[in-house]
Amino acid sequence: MTVEIEENPIIVALDGMEPEKAFEIAEMLEGQVGGFKVNDLLDSMGPETVVKELRKYGIVMADPKLHDIPNTVANRMCNYANYGANLVTVMASGGIEMMTSAVEITEEVFENRGNKPPLTRVVAVTVLTSLSEEDCCLIYGMPVKAKVLSLAKDAYIAGVDVIVCSPQELKFLNQFRYLDSLNRITPGITPVWAAKPGDQKRVTPPSVAIRNGAWKIVVGRAITQAPKEVGTPVDATQRILEEVKKTRAEIKTEQEIND
């Protein structure tokens, strides 16, 4: 089964591996997934090198989770935009002014480049998937859903059009129609056949995330360390794509019935 890259929601997390292994997997999955997320590779290889190399295989989601004063974030975001990253994360907790500065600088770089793609999109991270309900209350003084909503509102005001939240908050956010313009990327995606998610606490299978409106799903070890009984990273990817395709077909049928 093939899914067009633009329609393919899978972003593979290339975390915690040597560069050679990461690029080997990226090359293997070229055309099979929508793109790749990088975090620690940005440090070990340098963002310019890793972004330009990975763009050969799909879209690049650079995940530095920028969180600083507005001017500093704008300076760093300017670099990522010039390197050609498609998506770059900032921490929504950095505030509206910080996020606004990030959005403005990416637009400025795009215009200075003569509107030549890609336009780097700022991605605002809400509450990390590693945080439980108790953790969130201790850190932020409120439940997960309340904090995710608060940070999503700030991102919307700042002009950000992509946020990161766990798949468990998707259905809740759908209640707030004014946030419909926010595309949602969800880590914490764990197929039923995959190993336990490790440090991620707010997780769901791919089908639940897609049904509840995820734009992109970030999948790491379920693909990069696919269980032996599943096979290769390509085999694991195909299983997830089958689940995505089935869920999308079910949603379409339900909509047709309701119409």
C-alpha positions in Angstrom: 0.0 0.0 0.0 1.3 3.5 -0.8 0.1 6.8 0.7 1.1 10.1 -0.9 3.7 11.9 1.2 1.4 14.9 1.6 -1.3 12.6 3.0 1.0 10.4 5.0 0.7 11.3 8.7 3.7 9.3 9.9 6.7 11.2 11.2 9.4 8.8 12.4 11.4 9.8 15.4 15.1 9.2 14.8 16.1 9.6 18.5 18.8 8.0 20.5 20.8 6.4 17.6 24.0 7.0 15.8 23.8 9.2 12.6 24.7 6.2 10.3 21.8 4.2 11.7 19.4 7.2 11.5 20.2 7.9 7.9 20.0 4.2 7.0 16.4 4.1 8.4 15.5 7.3 6.7 16.7 6.0 3.3 14.9 2.7 3.9 11.6 4.6 4.7 11.9 7.1 1.9 8.4 7.3 0.2 6.9 5.1 3.0 6.5 7.9 5.6 5.7 11.5 5.6 9.0 12.6 7.3 11.4 12.4 10.2 11.8 14.0 13.6 15.2 14.8 14.9 16.3 15.9 18.4 19.6 14.7 19.8 21.0 14.5 16.2 20.8 18.2 16.0 23.4 18.4 18.8 25.7 15.6 17.6 25.7 16.6 13.9 24.7 20.2 13.9 21.3 21.3 12.7 22.4 22.5 9.3 23.9 19.2 8.4 21.2 16.9 9.7 18.3 19.0 8.2 19.8 19.2 4.8 20.7 15.5 4.8 17.3 14.3 5.9 15.4 16.5 3.5 16.5 14.0 0.8 14.1 11.5 2.3 11.0 13.5 3.4 9.9 16.5 5.5 12.1 17.3 8.5 10.7 18.1 11.9 13.5 19.6 13.9 12.7 19.2 17.6 15.0 21.6 19.6 12.0 22.7 21.8 13.2 26.3 21.8 12.4 28.1 25.0 14.1 31.4 25.7 13.6 35.2 25.5 11.9 36.2 22.2 15.0 37.6 20.5 17.1 34.5 21.2 14.4 32.2 19.9 13.9 34.4 16.8 17.7 34.2 16.1 17.7 30.4 16.4 14.5 30.0 14.5 16.0 32.1 11.7 18.8 29.6 11.4 16.5 26.6 11.2 14.4 28.4 8.5 17.5 29.1 6.5 18.5 25.4 6.8 15.2 24.4 5.3 13.5 22.6 8.2 9.8 22.1 7.5 8.7 22.1 11.1 10.5 23.4 14.2 9.4 23.1 17.8 9.2 25.7 20.5 7.8 25.3 24.0 4.4 27.0 24.2 5.2 27.8 27.9 7.7 30.4 26.6 4.7 32.7 26.1 2.8 34.5 23.3 5.5 37.0 22.6 8.2 34.3 22.2 6.0 32.3 19.8 5.0 35.4 17.8 8.7 36.3 17.3 9.3 32.7 16.0 6.4 32.9 13.5 7.4 36.4 12.3 11.0 35.4 11.6 10.1 32.3 9.6 7.8 34.4 7.5 10.6 37.0 7.0 13.1 34.3 5.9 10.5 32.9 3.5 9.9 36.3 1.9 13.6 37.1 1.7 14.0 33.8 -0.2 11.5 35.0 -2.8 8.7 32.8 -1.3 10.7 29.7 -2.3 9.6 26.6 -0.3 9.7 25.4 2.3 8.0 27.8 4.6 9.2 26.7 8.0 6.3 26.2 10.3 6.5 26.9 14.0 5.3 24.0 16.2 4.2 24.8 19.7 4.7 22.0 22.2 2.1 22.0 25.0 2.4 19.4 27.8 5.1 16.7 27.3 3.8 13.2 26.9 6.1 12.0 29.6 4.1 13.9 32.2 1.3 12.2 34.0 -1.8 13.9 35.4 -0.1 14.1 38.8 3.1 15.5 37.3 1.2 18.2 35.5 -0.7 19.3 38.6 2.6 19.5 40.5 4.4 21.5 37.8 1.6 23.7 36.4 -0.9 23.7 39.2 -3.7 22.4 36.9 -4.8 19.2 35.2 -3.3 18.1 31.8 -6.3 19.1 29.7 -6.7 22.5 31.3 -3.0 23.3 30.7 -3.0 21.9 27.1 -6.0 24.1 26.4 -4.3 27.2 27.9 -1.1 26.7 25.9 -3.1 25.9 22.7 -4.9 29.2 23.2 -1.6 31.1 23.5 -0.3 29.4 20.4 -3.4 30.4 18.5 -3.1 34.0 19.6 0.6 34.0 18.6 -0.2 33.0 15.1 1.1 29.5 15.4 -0.8 26.9 13.3 0.7 23.7 14.5 0.8 22.3 18.1 2.0 19.2 19.8 -0.2 17.4 22.3 -0.7 13.8 23.4 -3.4 11.9 21.5 -5.3 11.8 24.8 -6.1 15.5 24.5 -7.3 15.5 20.9 -11.0 14.8 21.5 -11.1 17.4 24.2 -9.6 20.1 22.0 -12.1 19.3 19.3 -14.8 21.0 21.5 -13.2 24.4 21.0 -14.1 25.3 17.4 -12.0 28.4 17.3 -8.9 26.2 17.6 -9.8 24.2 14.5 -7.1 26.1 12.6 -4.4 24.4 14.8 -3.0 21.3 13.2 -2.2 18.7 15.8 0.9 16.6 15.9 0.8 13.7 18.4 3.7 11.8 19.8 2.8 9.0 22.3 1.7 6.7 19.4 1.9 3.1 20.4 0.4 0.3 18.2 -1.1 -2.6 20.2 1.7 -4.9 18.9 4.5 -2.6 19.9 6.7 -2.7 23.0 5.7 -0.6 26.1 6.2 3.1 25.4 8.9 3.7 28.0 8.9 7.2 29.4 5.8 8.3 27.5 2.7 8.2 29.7 -0.2 9.6 27.7 -0.4 7.3 24.7 -2.9 5.7 22.3 -2.8 3.4 19.2 -2.6 5.2 15.8 -6.3 4.6 15.0 -7.4 6.6 18.1 -5.2 9.5 17.2 -6.4 9.6 13.6 -10.0 9.3 14.6 -9.7 12.2 17.0 -8.1 14.5 14.5 -4.4 14.1 14.5 -2.7 15.8 11.5 0.6 14.0 12.0 1.6 11.1 14.3 5.1 10.7 15.6 6.2 7.1 15.9 9.6 6.1 17.2 10.6 2.7 18.5 7.6 0.9 17.1 9.2 1.5 13.7 12.9 2.0 14.3 13.0 -1.0 16.7 10.2 -3.0 15.3 9.4 -6.2 17.1 10.9 -9.4 15.5 7.4 -10.8 14.9 6.5 -7.7 12.9 9.6 -7.6 10.8 11.6 -4.6 9.5 10.9 -0.9 9.9 9.2 -1.0 6.5 7.0 -3.8 7.7 6.1 -1.9 10.8 5.3 1.2 8.8 3.0 -0.7 6.5 1.1 -2.1 9.4 0.6 1.4 10.8 -0.4 2.7 7.4 -3.0 -0.1 7.1 -4.5 1.0 10.4 -4.5 4.6 9.3 -6.2 3.7 6.0 -8.8 1.6 7.7 -9.6 4.3 10.2 -9.9 7.0 7.5 -12.3 4.7 5.6 -14.4 4.2 8.6 -14.6 7.9 9.3 -15.5 8.6 5.7 -18.3 6.0 5.8 -19.7 7.4 9.1 -19.7 11.0 7.6 -21.5 9.8 4.5 -24.2 8.1 6.7 -24.6 11.2 8.8 -24.9 13.4 5.8 
